[in-house]
C-alpha cells in the first residue's frame, strides 16, 4: 500500500553564493520575534502578508521562499514582469516559475526582506498543495537570524545572528549554495553529508547515499512503498530500516528512512523533521552550527 508523506527538498532554487560568517564577538541573547510553531510532519508558522494573517512552512531546505498559486490568486498579488525563478525539487525535475511581488511579509512583527528592507519581496509562484499553508518560508529570508526551533514546546524564537550561542552540543555545518546547510551524520556508522531541511517531514536517502551505504535495489525491493511530495511533484520512495543514525550527540536507533535513487551530486541525504523534531534545536546561520 502506498502512503503519502511530505518529503525532502520542497524548494531548492538555482543560484550560487555563500553567507558571510559572524565575528567571534556576540551580543546578549534577545528575541526579535516569538511565534507559535505547529508541526504536522513539517513546521508551520503564522505570518502577516499584505496585512493578512497566513501560515507558511518554515523551510531551511528551501533556498528561496515560495507562494502557492492559490495564495497569489486569493490575495490578488501582481506578477513580477522581470523576474522568474528556476526551481528543482526532490523529484529532480527543473521548472521555471513566475515571481509574485509581495508588498510586505512579517514574522511575529519582524519585517522580512531579501536584499534591502525598502524593496518589495519577489517570490516564485508554484502550484503546490500545502494544505492550509500559503507557501514556504525559505533561507533567503531566514539566513539573517538565529532560529530556536522548539517542536516539543510548539515555539519558534527568532534572534539576532550576532546573539551569543546557546549552551548545548553544537554541530558545525557547511554552507552550501546560498544559505543551505550540510552536516555530517553517521548512518550505521558510515559518515554521510545531510541537508538540514525543516520543510521535509521525512528524512530521505538519495542515489548518492544509497551508493555510499552499499545498498542496491535488491536490498530495498521488499521494503514498503510510500508516495512522497516534493516540488517536482509526487514520486515513490521505499522505507528502509537502518541500525542507527547519529548527529553529534543525538542518536536514533532503528531509524526507518525514506530511500529513492533520485540523483544529487552535493549530499547523500535530507535530514527532515522526523529526526530534527525530536528535541529543541538552534539554527545559527552566523556561526554555521546547529545546537541541540
Secondary structure in CASP SS format (residue, H / E / C, confidence):
PFRMAT SS
TARGET T0000
AUTHOR 0000-0000-0000
METHOD secondary structure of the structure
MODEL  1
X C 1.00
X C 1.00
X C 1.00
X E 1.00
X E 1.00
X E 1.00
X C 1.00
X C 1.00
X C 1.00
X C 1.00
X C 1.00
X E 1.00
X E 1.00
X C 1.00
X C 1.00
X C 1.00
X C 1.00
X C 1.00
X C 1.00
X C 1.00
X C 1.00
X C 1.00
X C 1.00
X C 1.00
X C 1.00
X C 1.00
X E 1.00
X C 1.00
X C 1.00
X C 1.00
X E 1.00
X E 1.00
X E 1.00
X E 1.00
X E 1.00
X E 1.00
X E 1.00
X E 1.00
X E 1.00
X C 1.00
X C 1.00
X C 1.00
X E 1.00
X E 1.00
X E 1.00
X E 1.00
X E 1.00
X E 1.00
X E 1.00
X C 1.00
X C 1.00
X E 1.00
X E 1.00
X E 1.00
X E 1.00
X E 1.00
X E 1.00
X E 1.00
X C 1.00
X C 1.00
X C 1.00
X C 1.00
X C 1.00
X C 1.00
X C 1.00
X E 1.00
X E 1.00
X E 1.00
X H 1.00
X H 1.00
X H 1.00
X H 1.00
X H 1.00
X H 1.00
X H 1.00
X C 1.00
X C 1.00
X C 1.00
X E 1.00
X E 1.00
X E 1.00
X E 1.00
X E 1.00
X E 1.00
X E 1.00
X E 1.00
X E 1.00
X E 1.00
X C 1.00
X C 1.00
X C 1.00
X C 1.00
X C 1.00
X E 1.00
X E 1.00
X E 1.00
X E 1.00
X E 1.00
X E 1.00
X E 1.00
X E 1.00
X E 1.00
X C 1.00
X C 1.00
X E 1.00
X E 1.00
X E 1.00
X C 1.00
X C 1.00
X E 1.00
X E 1.00
X C 1.00
X C 1.00
X C 1.00
X C 1.00
X C 1.00
X C 1.00
X C 1.00
X C 1.00
X C 1.00
X E 1.00
X E 1.00
X E 1.00
X E 1.00
X E 1.00
X E 1.00
X C 1.00
X C 1.00
X C 1.00
X C 1.00
X C 1.00
X C 1.00
X C 1.00
X C 1.00
X E 1.00
X E 1.00
X E 1.00
X C 1.00
X H 1.00
X H 1.00
X H 1.00
X H 1.00
X C 1.00
X C 1.00
X E 1.00
X E 1.00
X E 1.00
X E 1.00
X E 1.00
X E 1.00
X C 1.00
X C 1.00
X C 1.00
X C 1.00
X E 1.00
X E 1.00
X E 1.00
X E 1.00
X E 1.00
X E 1.00
X C 1.00
X C 1.00
X E 1.00
X C 1.00
X C 1.00
X C 1.00
X C 1.00
X C 1.00
X C 1.00
X E 1.00
X E 1.00
X E 1.00
X C 1.00
X E 1.00
X E 1.00
X E 1.00
X C 1.00
X C 1.00
X C 1.00
X E 1.00
X E 1.00
X E 1.00
X E 1.00
X E 1.00
X E 1.00
X E 1.00
X E 1.00
X C 1.00
X C 1.00
X E 1.00
X E 1.00
X E 1.00
X E 1.00
X E 1.00
X E 1.00
X E 1.00
X C 1.00
X C 1.00
X C 1.00
X C 1.00
X C 1.00
X C 1.00
X C 1.00
X E 1.00
X E 1.00
X C 1.00
X H 1.00
X H 1.00
X H 1.00
X H 1.00
X H 1.00
X H 1.00
X H 1.00
X C 1.00
X C 1.00
X C 1.00
X H 1.00
X H 1.00
X H 1.00
X H 1.00
X C 1.00
X C 1.00
X C 1.00
X E 1.00
X E 1.00
X E 1.00
X E 1.00
X E 1.00
X E 1.00
X E 1.00
X C 1.00
X C 1.00
X E 1.00
X E 1.00
X E 1.00
X E 1.00
X E 1.00
X E 1.00
X E 1.00
X E 1.00
X E 1.00
X C 1.00
X C 1.00
X E 1.00
X E 1.00
X E 1.00
X E 1.00
X C 1.00
X C 1.00
X E 1.00
X E 1.00
X E 1.00
X E 1.00
X C 1.00
X C 1.00
X E 1.00
X E 1.00
X E 1.00
X E 1.00
X C 1.00
X C 1.00
X C 1.00
X C 1.00
X C 1.00
X C 1.00
X C 1.00
X C 1.00
X C 1.00
X E 1.00
X E 1.00
X E 1.00
X C 1.00
X H 1.00
X H 1.00
X H 1.00
X H 1.00
X C 1.00
X C 1.00
X C 1.00
X C 1.00
X E 1.00
X E 1.00
X E 1.00
X E 1.00
X C 1.00
X C 1.00
X C 1.00
X C 1.00
X E 1.00
X E 1.00
X E 1.00
X C 1.00
END
